[in-house]
């Protein structure tokens, strides 16, 4: 059995966790109905917070280690975490704009 290096493989694991949580969010979003709306929306909210934490942590680690030689795995990690971070920031800004429009 191959032993994983914590420093290099943790970054790739964060990308895989973020992608799998996005897939789980998509599956749960498909299961909405009137009877379970509050339960599923609460679970999705917690999952989005977890995705945000993982993606911003991974993006911070990627930017911090950008000076080292860039490999395909590092590029994959940077792209996935940057896209996830941008998506989370877009959702937050869009919700703020909608809330401002609703009250004005």
Secondary structure by P-SEA (a helix, b strand, c coil): ccccccccaaaaaaaaaaaaaaaaaaaaaaaccccaaaaaaaaaaaaaaaaaaaaaaaaaaaaaaccccccaaaaaaaaaaaaaaaaaaaaaaaaaaaaaaaac
